[in-house]
Amino acid sequence: MGILKTKGIILSESNMNDFDKMVTILTPNGKIGCAAKGARRPKSLLMSGTQFLCFGEYLLYQSSNSYHMNSCDTIEVFYNIRTDLDKLKYASYITKIINDVTTENQNNYKILQLYLNTLYVISNTNKDLEFVTSIFRLRLLSIIGYRPEIEECKTCKEKENLTKFSIRDNGFKCTACGKQDKGAIDMSETTKDAIRNIILSDAKKIYSFQVPKESIEELKIISKLYLTEKLEKEYKM
């Protein structure tokens, strides 16, 4: 038993009893289920901090097998997402994925950082939402253990003519080896460079580049299929 002070973001909220809430908070050190007593009362100090997608600093009381929220200081509520149905759709989509790949007592710092960066881009820019989501998918997969081979052909180790992305074998393939892989997807030079940028860039800079529409479509196809293959689940908007 004790007090836990942590920053985190609300992944989900549900009503409990007459005025209470049950929330799931993603923190740097794991996902936490927490009861927020009285959070649904009109004048509750917990009301804003327990809303979906609210990022804040939380003071939690831990009993033998559960957490209860004592107080919260709101840092960011992503207002532009809440007032735009299209942005909300994409934010909800990435939240489903985040919820599935995180657990309790897990070092989630890099995942939380990616999630927050992605929400900031969705909320505060006009970047193509399919492009943003593709970057999110590929970067997340790299963080959780599915980093694709992006320097050489997965089969023959050739470093030139890398024109295919192998979903099955996790990375680039040269033209010759790609022909032997029925699931390999064609990619342009621009798309290849974009994937390298997504995987290798500093966390704060992964959204700081642009690509033409053709590459946005290629990235969408590659990232969706790669996510479905590795997480063994198809996510829909």
N, C-alpha and C positions, 0 to 999 in steps of 0.2 A: 504494500500500500504506500501511496505517496503522491506528490505533486509533479506533474510533467508540464513543462513549458516548451512549446514547439511551434514552428511555423508550418503551415500546411494549406491545402486547398480542398474544398468540399467536392467530393466525387458524386455523392448522392445524398438525398434527404428523404425521409418518410415520416408521416405523422404517427404519433404514439400518444395514447390516452387523449385527454381533452385539449391540452395546451402544450404538450411536449413534442420533441422531435428525436428521431434517431438519425445520425449522420455518419457518413464514412469519410474520413479525412486522410488524404495522402500526405505523408510527412517525409522528410529526408531519411528517416529510419524505419519506415514501414507504414502499412495501411492500418488505420485505427477505426474501429466502430465505437461510437460515443453517443451517450444519451445527453440531450440538452433540455433540461427541465424548464418548462415555461417559455420556451423559445417562440411559441406561436402566439403568445399574448401581445396585444398591440403595442404596449410600452416596454416590452422586454429588451434588455440590452444585448440579448443573444440573437435577436431576430435577423439583422442584416448579416451577421457573421456566420449564420448557419444555412445560407442560401446556396443552391447549386452554383459551382464555379467561384465561390468567394474564396479569395486567398487572404489569409490573416495570420495573426499570432494568437495561439490558443493556450489557455491555462486549464489543464485537465486534472481531475482527481482520479487516481487509480485505486479501485478497491481490489478485492481478491481476484475477480475474474471479469471486471468490466471498467469502463471509463465513463466519467461524468464531466460535463463541461462547466467550469466555474466562471470563466470570463473569456472574452475575445476582443482583439483589436483588429479591425478591418484594414487591410493594406490595399487591396484591389478587388473590385466587383465585376470588372469587364462589362461595363454598362453598354457599350456598343454591340456586344454580342447579344445581350438580353433584348435589345430593341430591333434586331435584324433577324428575321426568321431563317434566312439563308445562312448567315454566320452561325446562328444557334444550331442549325442542323449539322454543320461540319464540326463544331465544338463538341456536340453530343456524340458524334461518330468517334472522334479520337478519344473521348472519355471512356467509351465502351472498351476500347482496346487497352487503354491504360489500366482500367479496372481489372481486366483479365490477366495482365502480365505482372501485376504487383501483388504482394502478400504482406502479412504481418512480419515484423522483425526482420526486415530485408533492407539492405542499403539501397535506397531509392533516389539518392541525390541526383544522379545524372538523368534519370527518368523524369523526376520532378522538374529539373531545370529545362529539359526539352519540352515538357508539357506546358510550362509557364511561358517559355519563349514562343511556342506555337500559338497559344491563346493570345498573347500580346500582338502577334502579327495578324491574326484573324481579326482581332478587335480594332486595331489602330492603323491598319493599312488597307489598301485596295488591291493587294496582290491576288492573283488568280487562286481561288480556293482549292482547285484540284492540284495545282502546283504545290501549294503549301502542304496539303495532305500527303502528297507523294514524298516530299522531303521528310515529313514526320515519320512515315512508315519505314523508309529505308534507314533513317538514323536510329529509330527505336530498335529495329531488328539488329542493327550493329551493336547497340548497347547491351541487348539481352542475350548475345551469344551467336548471332547469325550474320556476322560481318562477312560480306561477300569478298571473294578474291578480285581485286581491281588492278593489280599490277601486271599480271601475266595470264596466259591461257590456263585454265584449270586442268586441262588434259595434257598438253605437250609442253607447257611452260614458255611458249612463244610470247614475246613482248610486243610484237607488231601485228597489225591487221586484226585487232580485237573488235569484232563487229557483232558479236552475239552475247546475250546474257542468259546463262543457264540457270533456270529455276531449280532444277533437280540437283545440280552440282555446285550451286552457291557461288556464282561469279561469272567473270568474263571468259569467253572462248574465242579463239581465232576463227576465221572464216571456214577453214578446212575442218577443224574439229566440231565446229557448230553444226555443220551439215550432218554429222552423225548423231546429233542430239535433237530429237524431234520436238522437244519442249523448249529449245533455245529460241530466244526472241531477238529479232533484228534491232540494232540500235545504231543511231548515227554517231558521228564523232562528237557532236555537241552533247548528246545524251550521255555518252561515255564520260566526257569531262565533267558533266553535271553530277553524275553518280560519284565520281572521285571527290568532287568538292563536298558533297553531302556527307561522305564518310570521313573525310580527312580534316575538314575545316574546324576551327575553334567553335565551341558551342554557341557563342554569341553571334557568329557570322554565317551560319548555315542558310539563312534566308536573305543574304545580302547580294544575291546575283539573280540574273534573269536569263531565260532561254526562249527561243521562238516557240510558236504554238505546236509545231511538229514534235519538238522534244517534250513539251508538256504532256502530249498524248502518249508518247513512248514511255515516259516516266510513270504515268498513271497505270499503264498496262503492266509494266515490270513490277512496280511496287505492290500493286493489288495482288497479282499472282504470287509474288514472293511471300507476302504476308499470309495469304491463304495456305500456301504450302507449308510454311514453317510453324504457324500457330494452329494448323489443322482446323481452321474455322473460317467461314466466309462472312465478312462483316458488310452489312448494307446500311445505307444512309437512312 
